[in-house]
């Protein structure tokens, strides 16, 4: 033990001398396809930390070595699954790992989240290599951040002779340390996402309704919804999370594409049917514009919408086609079997309206869906104080969206967090920023685990006695947040 200690002291002093003489010669590289920034300021602090907790770190990175072998098998299976004959399956697999599908457009904010996540995850990755080497008595030469072509990345450089002199098991601990740290970082991101509603509960409500974060100008909902508005329901069904919003939009779109009169099961005790109608007073129908038939289509002028009588098997049908203002119609009592019900059996009496009213439904073109969106304005202090008690307020509004429901559902940015007060210190967008950052960091870190399951050795190195353990990162194929 005493001899080993003297040898370690001699090795460390020799390494410091080499480092001090060589550190002055470390130069940054720049060319048309590659540039880097070398940093050696953290060499000594990281080395001292690794030597101080050498025993614990060796056990920690031995676990990482086992994970590295498992990740190699996982990457092989993942690559084989990419050759699956079903492209939908391959796209879903890619989306689950990288956080985006190949057809997804990357926004500027998404690129910003990716870049920030890259800096964090690559730093964690390289810190793993540096600490693992320090626990083995090897001090790094420098850390470098580089851009190869358009791909950013990072690396940590070690003395090649010293690294090659290590036993294979010890060297593998150093090589696998980066992906092991990224895997642990993924788990921490998931844990933070799980606890986020609890940590923010003093300032935000979670899972009660959807809050609008942003409505881009290209969104069909631009001008109808504003940041801070609360979406209560979609087609009469209350939504609590962004995932429910997207899922419900897909179900409604699927229901609209069905040509049969059968019902579509949603889950639980809710079931969709065809035929969304409103009980319209006969007096309002008589005052409405009659419209014209153009090429077998009933055409209405201006912003008016064409309505027709809904056929009901147990009610006398009076054929009516009229042009009405949809803003007034959506406030009326609903009828028909196209709305959500709590019964598993069809209720044909839903087509019946009070005396003096007729059940009318909007004329819809193929592929176009008539969908009600109920929301609450929170721009005033009175509306904010009323919370979700909409029946006693004038803050509740409803409008009808007619068009591509899938595109509409993806065009608006929503969050499940709602501020408890009108003037919140952190702002309405703070939970969304945290959530997107953690989600994006998780996907980037997971992608680095897959891409770096094997160490990458650089041969284009001006100092041949150094080996560089690199962390490559492809911005075009990692993550959309």
C-alpha positions as CSV (number, residue, x, y, z in Angstrom):
1,X,0.0,0.0,0.0
2,X,2.8,2.4,0.9
3,X,4.7,1.6,-2.4
4,X,1.5,2.1,-4.4
5,X,1.0,5.5,-2.7
6,X,4.5,6.7,-3.6
7,X,4.0,5.5,-7.2
8,X,0.8,7.5,-7.4
9,X,2.5,10.6,-6.0
10,X,5.3,10.3,-8.5
11,X,2.8,9.8,-11.3
12,X,0.7,12.8,-10.3
13,X,3.7,15.1,-10.1
14,X,5.0,14.0,-13.5
15,X,1.6,14.5,-15.0
16,X,1.3,18.0,-13.5
17,X,4.7,18.9,-15.0
18,X,3.7,17.6,-18.4
19,X,0.4,19.4,-18.2
20,X,1.9,22.7,-17.3
21,X,4.4,22.5,-20.1
22,X,1.9,21.3,-22.6
23,X,-1.0,23.4,-21.5
24,X,0.6,26.5,-22.9
25,X,0.8,24.8,-26.3
26,X,-2.9,23.9,-26.4
27,X,-4.4,25.9,-29.3
28,X,-7.9,26.1,-30.6
29,X,-8.5,24.7,-34.1
30,X,-10.5,26.4,-36.9
31,X,-11.1,25.4,-40.5
32,X,-13.9,25.5,-43.0
33,X,-15.5,22.3,-41.7
34,X,-14.3,22.2,-38.1
35,X,-13.6,24.6,-35.2
36,X,-13.3,24.0,-31.5
37,X,-12.7,25.7,-28.2
38,X,-10.3,24.0,-25.8
39,X,-10.7,24.5,-22.0
40,X,-8.2,23.4,-19.4
41,X,-9.3,25.4,-16.4
42,X,-11.3,22.6,-14.9
43,X,-8.5,19.9,-15.1
44,X,-7.2,20.2,-11.6
45,X,-10.6,20.6,-9.7
46,X,-12.1,17.6,-11.5
47,X,-9.0,15.5,-10.9
48,X,-9.0,16.3,-7.1
49,X,-12.7,15.5,-6.9
50,X,-12.2,12.2,-8.7
51,X,-9.2,11.2,-6.5
52,X,-11.0,12.1,-3.3
53,X,-14.0,9.9,-4.0
54,X,-12.1,7.3,-6.0
55,X,-13.6,4.2,-4.3
56,X,-17.2,5.3,-4.6
57,X,-16.7,6.5,-8.2
58,X,-15.2,3.2,-9.3
59,X,-18.3,1.3,-8.0
60,X,-20.5,3.9,-9.6
61,X,-18.8,3.6,-13.0
62,X,-18.7,-0.2,-12.8
63,X,-22.5,0.0,-12.8
64,X,-22.2,2.3,-15.8
65,X,-20.1,-0.3,-17.6
66,X,-22.9,-2.8,-17.2
67,X,-25.3,-0.3,-18.5
68,X,-23.0,0.4,-21.5
69,X,-23.2,-3.3,-22.5
70,X,-27.0,-3.2,-22.2
71,X,-27.2,0.0,-24.2
72,X,-25.2,-1.6,-27.0
73,X,-27.8,-4.3,-27.3
74,X,-30.6,-1.8,-27.1
75,X,-29.1,0.3,-29.9
76,X,-28.8,-2.8,-32.1
77,X,-32.4,-3.7,-31.5
78,X,-33.4,-0.1,-32.2
79,X,-31.6,-0.1,-35.5
80,X,-33.2,-3.4,-36.6
81,X,-36.6,-2.0,-35.8
82,X,-36.0,0.9,-38.1
83,X,-36.2,-1.6,-40.9
84,X,-39.7,-2.5,-39.9
85,X,-42.0,-2.8,-43.0
86,X,-44.6,-0.5,-41.4
87,X,-43.5,3.1,-41.7
88,X,-46.1,4.2,-39.1
89,X,-44.4,1.9,-36.5
90,X,-41.0,3.3,-37.3
91,X,-42.2,6.9,-37.1
92,X,-43.8,6.2,-33.7
93,X,-40.6,4.6,-32.4
94,X,-38.5,7.5,-33.6
95,X,-41.0,9.9,-32.0
96,X,-40.9,8.1,-28.7
97,X,-37.1,8.2,-28.5
98,X,-36.2,11.5,-30.1
99,X,-39.4,13.5,-29.3
100,X,-40.4,14.2,-32.8
101,X,-41.6,12.5,-36.0
102,X,-39.9,12.9,-39.4
103,X,-42.8,15.0,-40.7
104,X,-42.7,17.4,-37.8
105,X,-41.7,21.0,-38.4
106,X,-39.0,22.4,-36.1
107,X,-39.9,25.9,-34.8
108,X,-37.3,28.5,-33.8
109,X,-38.2,28.0,-30.1
110,X,-37.8,24.3,-30.6
111,X,-34.3,24.8,-31.9
112,X,-33.5,27.0,-29.0
113,X,-34.6,24.4,-26.5
114,X,-32.5,21.8,-28.4
115,X,-29.4,23.9,-28.3
116,X,-29.7,24.7,-24.6
117,X,-30.4,21.0,-23.8
118,X,-27.4,20.0,-25.9
119,X,-25.0,22.2,-23.9
120,X,-26.3,20.7,-20.6
121,X,-26.3,17.0,-21.7
122,X,-23.0,17.2,-23.4
123,X,-21.5,18.8,-20.3
124,X,-22.9,16.0,-18.2
125,X,-21.6,13.4,-20.7
126,X,-18.0,14.8,-20.7
127,X,-18.0,15.2,-16.9
128,X,-18.7,11.5,-16.6
129,X,-15.6,10.7,-18.7
130,X,-13.4,13.1,-16.8
131,X,-14.5,11.9,-13.3
132,X,-14.1,8.2,-14.4
133,X,-10.6,8.9,-15.6
134,X,-9.7,10.9,-12.4
135,X,-10.9,7.9,-10.3
136,X,-8.3,5.8,-12.1
137,X,-5.6,8.4,-11.5
138,X,-5.7,10.0,-15.0
139,X,-6.0,13.7,-15.4
140,X,-7.6,15.0,-18.6
141,X,-5.6,17.3,-20.9
142,X,-8.5,19.5,-21.8
143,X,-12.2,19.7,-22.6
144,X,-13.2,21.0,-26.0
145,X,-16.5,22.2,-27.5
146,X,-16.5,21.8,-31.3
147,X,-18.6,22.2,-34.4
148,X,-17.9,19.7,-37.2
149,X,-19.7,20.9,-40.4
150,X,-23.1,21.8,-38.9
151,X,-23.0,19.3,-36.0
152,X,-22.1,20.5,-32.5
153,X,-20.4,18.3,-30.0
154,X,-17.8,18.0,-27.2
155,X,-14.8,15.9,-26.3
156,X,-12.4,15.3,-23.4
157,X,-8.7,14.5,-24.2
158,X,-6.5,12.2,-22.2
159,X,-2.9,11.0,-22.5
160,X,-3.1,8.0,-24.8
161,X,-0.1,6.1,-23.4
162,X,-1.5,6.3,-19.8
163,X,-5.0,5.3,-20.9
164,X,-3.8,2.4,-23.0
165,X,-1.8,1.1,-20.0
166,X,-4.9,0.6,-17.9
167,X,-6.5,-2.8,-17.6
168,X,-9.4,-3.3,-20.1
169,X,-12.1,-3.3,-17.4
170,X,-10.8,0.1,-16.0
171,X,-10.6,1.6,-19.5
172,X,-14.1,0.5,-20.4
173,X,-15.4,2.2,-17.2
174,X,-14.0,5.5,-18.6
175,X,-15.5,4.9,-22.1
176,X,-18.9,4.0,-20.7
177,X,-19.0,6.8,-18.1
178,X,-20.5,9.4,-20.5
179,X,-23.6,7.4,-21.6
180,X,-24.1,6.2,-18.0
181,X,-24.3,9.8,-16.8
182,X,-26.7,10.7,-19.7
183,X,-28.9,7.7,-18.7
184,X,-29.0,8.9,-15.0
185,X,-29.7,12.4,-16.2
186,X,-32.7,11.0,-18.2
187,X,-34.1,9.4,-15.0
188,X,-33.6,12.7,-13.2
189,X,-35.6,14.6,-15.9
190,X,-38.4,12.1,-15.6
191,X,-38.4,12.4,-11.8
192,X,-38.5,16.2,-12.1
193,X,-41.4,16.1,-14.5
194,X,-43.3,13.8,-12.2
195,X,-42.7,16.2,-9.2
196,X,-43.2,19.4,-11.2
197,X,-47.0,19.7,-10.4
198,X,-46.3,19.3,-6.7
199,X,-43.4,21.8,-6.7
200,X,-45.4,24.4,-8.5
201,X,-48.7,23.8,-6.6
202,X,-48.4,26.9,-4.4
203,X,-48.4,29.0,-7.5
204,X,-50.2,27.0,-10.2
205,X,-53.2,24.6,-10.5
206,X,-52.5,21.5,-12.6
207,X,-54.8,19.3,-14.6
208,X,-58.0,21.3,-14.2
209,X,-58.1,23.0,-17.6
210,X,-55.8,24.0,-20.4
211,X,-54.1,27.4,-20.5
212,X,-53.2,28.9,-23.8
213,X,-49.5,29.8,-23.9
214,X,-49.2,31.0,-27.5
215,X,-51.4,31.3,-30.6
216,X,-49.1,31.7,-33.7
217,X,-50.4,34.0,-36.4
218,X,-50.6,31.0,-38.8
219,X,-52.9,29.2,-36.5
220,X,-56.6,29.0,-37.5
221,X,-57.4,29.9,-33.9
222,X,-55.5,33.2,-34.1
223,X,-57.9,36.0,-33.2
224,X,-60.2,33.7,-31.3
225,X,-57.9,32.6,-28.5
226,X,-55.3,34.7,-26.7
227,X,-52.4,33.8,-24.4
228,X,-53.8,33.3,-20.9
229,X,-57.2,32.1,-22.0
230,X,-58.4,28.8,-20.5
231,X,-59.8,26.1,-22.8
232,X,-62.7,24.4,-20.9
233,X,-63.9,21.8,-23.4
234,X,-63.7,20.5,-26.9
235,X,-67.1,19.6,-28.4
236,X,-68.6,19.5,-24.9
237,X,-65.9,17.3,-23.5
238,X,-63.7,18.8,-20.8
239,X,-59.9,18.6,-21.4
240,X,-57.3,18.7,-18.7
241,X,-53.9,18.1,-20.4
242,X,-52.4,18.9,-23.8
243,X,-52.2,15.1,-24.5
244,X,-56.0,14.9,-24.0
245,X,-56.5,17.8,-26.4
246,X,-54.5,16.1,-29.2
247,X,-56.1,12.7,-28.5
248,X,-59.6,14.0,-28.5
249,X,-59.0,15.9,-31.7
250,X,-57.8,12.7,-33.3
251,X,-60.9,10.8,-32.1
252,X,-63.3,13.5,-33.3
253,X,-61.5,13.6,-36.7
254,X,-61.8,9.8,-36.9
255,X,-65.5,10.0,-36.0
256,X,-66.1,12.6,-38.8
257,X,-64.4,10.4,-41.4
258,X,-66.8,7.5,-40.7
259,X,-69.5,7.1,-43.3
260,X,-71.7,4.8,-41.4
261,X,-74.3,5.8,-38.7
262,X,-72.6,3.7,-36.0
263,X,-71.2,5.2,-32.9
264,X,-67.6,5.6,-31.9
265,X,-66.5,4.4,-28.4
266,X,-64.3,7.0,-26.6
267,X,-63.7,5.2,-23.4
268,X,-65.4,4.8,-20.0
269,X,-69.1,5.7,-20.4
270,X,-68.6,8.2,-23.2
271,X,-69.7,7.5,-26.7
272,X,-69.8,9.7,-29.9
273,X,-72.6,9.5,-32.5
274,X,-73.3,11.2,-35.7
275,X,-75.5,14.3,-36.0
276,X,-74.8,17.5,-34.0
277,X,-77.9,19.7,-33.9
278,X,-79.3,22.7,-32.1
279,X,-82.9,23.4,-31.1
280,X,-83.6,26.5,-33.2
281,X,-86.8,28.5,-32.7
282,X,-89.1,28.5,-35.7
283,X,-89.4,32.3,-35.5
284,X,-85.6,32.5,-35.9
285,X,-85.7,30.1,-38.9
286,X,-88.4,32.2,-40.6
287,X,-86.3,35.3,-40.2
288,X,-83.2,33.5,-41.6
289,X,-81.8,33.9,-45.1
290,X,-83.0,31.1,-47.4
291,X,-79.8,30.8,-49.4
292,X,-79.4,29.5,-53.0
293,X,-78.6,26.2,-54.7
294,X,-75.4,26.4,-56.7
295,X,-74.1,23.3,-58.4
296,X,-76.1,21.1,-56.1
297,X,-74.7,22.9,-53.0
298,X,-76.6,25.1,-50.6
299,X,-74.7,28.4,-50.5
300,X,-75.1,31.2,-47.9
301,X,-73.9,34.8,-48.2
302,X,-71.2,36.4,-46.0
303,X,-70.5,34.8,-42.6
304,X,-73.8,32.9,-42.4
305,X,-73.7,29.1,-42.1
306,X,-76.1,26.7,-43.9
307,X,-78.3,24.6,-41.6
308,X,-80.8,21.9,-42.4
309,X,-83.3,19.8,-40.5
310,X,-81.9,16.8,-38.7
311,X,-83.8,13.5,-39.5
312,X,-85.1,11.8,-36.4
313,X,-86.8,8.5,-36.6
314,X,-89.4,9.2,-33.9
315,X,-90.2,12.8,-34.8
316,X,-92.2,14.4,-37.6
317,X,-89.7,15.9,-40.1
318,X,-90.2,19.3,-41.5
319,X,-87.6,19.9,-44.3
320,X,-85.9,23.2,-43.7
321,X,-82.7,24.7,-45.2
322,X,-81.7,28.1,-43.9
323,X,-78.7,30.4,-43.5
324,X,-78.1,31.4,-39.9
325,X,-75.4,33.1,-37.8
326,X,-73.4,30.3,-36.1
327,X,-72.4,32.6,-33.2
328,X,-76.1,32.8,-32.2
329,X,-76.9,29.1,-32.9
330,X,-74.1,27.6,-30.7
331,X,-75.7,29.3,-27.6
332,X,-79.0,27.3,-28.1
333,X,-80.0,24.0,-26.6
334,X,-78.3,21.0,-28.2
335,X,-80.1,18.1,-29.9
336,X,-79.2,15.1,-32.0
337,X,-77.1,12.1,-31.2
338,X,-73.8,13.6,-32.3
339,X,-72.9,15.0,-28.9
340,X,-71.2,13.1,-26.1
341,X,-73.5,11.0,-24.0
342,X,-73.0,9.1,-20.7
343,X,-75.0,6.1,-21.9
344,X,-73.7,3.1,-23.9
345,X,-77.1,2.9,-25.7
346,X,-78.3,5.2,-28.4
347,X,-81.0,7.6,-27.3
348,X,-83.1,8.6,-30.2
349,X,-85.1,11.0,-28.1
350,X,-82.1,13.4,-28.3
351,X,-83.5,14.6,-31.6
352,X,-86.6,16.0,-29.9
353,X,-86.7,19.7,-29.1
354,X,-89.1,21.8,-27.1
355,X,-92.4,22.8,-28.8
356,X,-91.8,25.6,-31.2
357,X,-88.2,24.6,-32.0
358,X,-86.7,22.5,-34.8
359,X,-83.5,20.4,-34.5
360,X,-81.1,21.8,-37.1
361,X,-77.6,20.7,-38.0
362,X,-74.9,22.5,-40.0
363,X,-74.2,21.3,-43.5
364,X,-70.6,19.9,-43.5
365,X,-68.4,19.2,-46.4
366,X,-66.4,15.9,-46.5
367,X,-63.3,16.2,-44.4
368,X,-64.5,19.3,-42.6
369,X,-65.5,19.0,-39.0
370,X,-67.9,21.2,-37.0
371,X,-66.4,21.5,-33.5
372,X,-67.3,23.6,-30.5
373,X,-64.5,25.1,-28.4
374,X,-65.5,26.5,-25.0
375,X,-63.1,28.8,-23.3
376,X,-62.8,31.3,-20.5
377,X,-61.2,34.8,-20.7
378,X,-58.8,35.5,-17.8
379,X,-57.8,39.0,-18.9
380,X,-59.9,40.7,-16.3
381,X,-59.6,40.3,-12.5
382,X,-63.3,39.5,-12.1
383,X,-63.0,36.5,-14.4
384,X,-59.8,35.3,-12.7
385,X,-61.4,35.4,-9.2
386,X,-64.4,33.3,-10.4
387,X,-62.1,30.4,-11.2
388,X,-64.0,27.5,-12.9
389,X,-67.4,28.7,-11.7
390,X,-68.5,29.6,-15.2
391,X,-72.2,29.5,-14.6
392,X,-72.2,32.7,-12.6
393,X,-69.8,34.7,-14.9
394,X,-69.9,36.3,-18.3
395,X,-66.3,35.2,-19.0
396,X,-67.3,31.9,-20.7
397,X,-67.3,31.9,-24.5
398,X,-67.9,29.4,-27.2
399,X,-67.0,29.4,-30.9
400,X,-67.2,26.9,-33.6
401,X,-64.2,25.7,-35.6
402,X,-64.9,24.4,-39.1
403,X,-61.9,22.8,-40.8
404,X,-59.0,20.4,-40.3
405,X,-59.2,19.5,-36.7
406,X,-55.8,17.7,-36.5
407,X,-54.0,20.7,-37.9
408,X,-55.9,23.0,-35.6
409,X,-55.0,21.0,-32.5
410,X,-51.3,21.2,-33.2
411,X,-51.3,24.9,-34.1
412,X,-51.8,26.2,-30.6
413,X,-49.4,25.9,-27.6
414,X,-51.1,24.7,-24.4
415,X,-50.2,23.8,-20.9
416,X,-52.0,22.0,-18.1
417,X,-50.8,24.7,-15.6
418,X,-53.1,27.5,-14.6
419,X,-51.9,30.4,-12.4
420,X,-53.7,30.6,-9.0
421,X,-53.7,34.4,-9.2
422,X,-54.1,36.9,-12.0
423,X,-50.7,38.5,-11.4
424,X,-48.3,35.6,-10.9
425,X,-44.7,36.4,-10.0
426,X,-43.3,33.6,-12.3
427,X,-45.7,34.3,-15.2
428,X,-48.1,32.2,-17.1
429,X,-45.4,30.7,-19.4
430,X,-43.0,29.6,-16.6
431,X,-44.4,26.0,-16.1
432,X,-44.5,25.5,-19.9
433,X,-40.8,26.6,-20.2
434,X,-39.8,24.2,-17.4
435,X,-41.8,21.3,-18.8
436,X,-40.5,21.8,-22.3
437,X,-37.0,22.2,-21.1
438,X,-37.1,19.0,-19.0
439,X,-38.8,17.1,-21.8
440,X,-36.4,18.2,-24.5
441,X,-33.4,17.5,-22.2
442,X,-34.7,14.0,-21.6
443,X,-34.9,13.3,-25.3
444,X,-31.5,14.8,-26.1
445,X,-29.9,12.9,-23.3
446,X,-31.6,9.7,-24.4
447,X,-30.4,10.3,-28.0
448,X,-26.9,10.8,-26.8
449,X,-27.0,7.5,-25.0
450,X,-28.0,5.8,-28.2
451,X,-25.5,7.7,-30.4
452,X,-22.6,7.3,-28.1
453,X,-23.0,3.7,-27.0
454,X,-19.6,3.2,-28.6
455,X,-16.7,5.6,-28.0
456,X,-15.6,7.6,-31.1
457,X,-11.9,8.0,-31.5
458,X,-10.6,10.9,-33.5
459,X,-7.6,10.2,-35.8
460,X,-7.3,13.8,-37.1
461,X,-5.5,14.9,-34.0
462,X,-2.5,17.3,-34.1
463,X,-1.2,15.7,-30.9
464,X,-1.0,11.9,-31.5
465,X,-0.2,11.0,-27.9
466,X,-3.8,12.2,-26.9
467,X,-6.9,10.2,-27.3
468,X,-10.2,12.1,-27.6
469,X,-13.4,10.6,-26.3
470,X,-16.0,12.5,-28.3
471,X,-19.7,13.1,-27.9
472,X,-21.3,13.7,-31.3
473,X,-24.6,15.4,-31.7
474,X,-26.8,15.7,-34.8
475,X,-29.1,18.6,-34.5
476,X,-31.2,17.5,-37.5
477,X,-32.0,14.1,-36.1
478,X,-32.4,14.5,-32.4
479,X,-35.4,16.2,-30.9
480,X,-38.2,18.6,-31.5
481,X,-39.6,20.2,-28.4
